[in-house]
Amino acid sequence: MSGEDAASLFYDEERFERTGVAPLRVQETLFGRGGVQGMDDLPHRRRKEMFLSLMSVESIARLADLSDGQWRAYATRWAKRDQVVLFDEACEILCRAVCVWAGVPLAEADVQKRTRDFVAMIEAGAAVGPRHWRGRLARNRTEGWIGGLVNQVRAQSPPSDEGDALQVIARHRDAQGRLLNSELAAVGLINLLRPTVAIAWYVTFAALALYQHPECRARLLTGEAEYREWFVQEVRRYYPFFPAVAARTRKEFDWKGYHFPHGTRVLLDLYGTDHDARLWERPDVFLPERFRHWNRSAFNFVPQGGGEHRTGHRCPGEWITIELMKGAVAFMSAGMHFDVPQQDLRINLSRIPTIPKSRFVIKQVRLNSRGERE
Ligand code: HEM
């Protein structure tokens, strides 16, 4: 199903459910077994509250500051190197920032290994063969690591009263008042860490957009304050990431001449909805200004799902994604200068998730002291 009306139907919880919908191979790699993505009704709401309790304005600002600090530290090192692969660096930047934010200790010697594992889980979601198995191993390793941290936190005496994600998830109780077992707690925490690293895909697309649309860069430097937000939204609308989400009918019904039998698996086409010509004028043109007049419907712009954040399955990390992208875009447009050498920037649309083939190489990085975040 595709389009605004279809999205509105898809997020009707009386008609659709998620329990048992994600294939095992996706649970074993991208989502984790027992994750919030496959829950419904009261247990889902309770788990969702746990995620949303970490999304206050202050908490997101703290993560954005941590990410900005990492951008500056990394760029200082890039200035001493001939060239770097932006995507790989952005994954590490985000991994470091989110681990500090979440209260997850990350030894310097482990940064590359842990980052690679988060990336492998994301890469494996829609893969078969070696890519799938790499993701599975990465998930097992990461769940072991995070599960161990949850156990350590629970063994602390006196218990810590820190409010970071590790503590919140370790103390979280389900709808029956029980603590999550350490595997489920690890799956929950990884559901914050992994997708924050995934923002590197959008950061790389943002870099590509800045390069291919120099007029956007000029407007970012001199234009209206809202332009940065429109630019980030257009990156999320225009470039491909997760193409679809799945649910199953709870009962049979008819809609617009279609019959939906009970128990039917249905996909909502996120990418298609974000490129639907009934909703977006010239959808295949990159045009941040279109967001000046966006009506903020919960169902016409759905790169991270649609509907309500609190009651439905819409991504609770949307605000983090937007803020961290805004910080990265500010830094890439005003905080540093760089050259973009000849490289293969083609995007293979049959790969999920996809990225420019060269992963965006930048050269001769120079820092600009004006590169502060507003
Ligand atoms: C690259 C940026 C991201 C993309 C493209 C993305 C995309 C999505 C999509 C498509 C969904 C499914 C919506 C649905 O099932 O209807 C989702 C759910 C979710 N996302 Fe994100 N996400 C991103 C970043 C984040 C971040 C930064 C976090 C947390 C810090 C996060 C945490 C989650 C969680 C926990 C769910 C499950 C929600 C539920 O089932 O109720 N995501 N995301």
Boltz pocket constraint, residues with backbone or C-beta under 6 A from the ligand:
constraints:
  - pocket:
      binder: B
      contacts: [[A, 36], [A, 37], [A, 38], [A, 48], [A, 51], [A, 191], [A, 192], [A, 193], [A, 195], [A, 196], [A, 198], [A, 199], [A, 200], [A, 201], [A, 202], [A, 241], [A, 242], [A, 244], [A, 245], [A, 246], [A, 302], [A, 303], [A, 304], [A, 305], [A, 306], [A, 309], [A, 312], [A, 313], [A, 314], [A, 315], [A, 316], [A, 317], [A, 318], [A, 320], [A, 321]]
      max_distance: 6.0
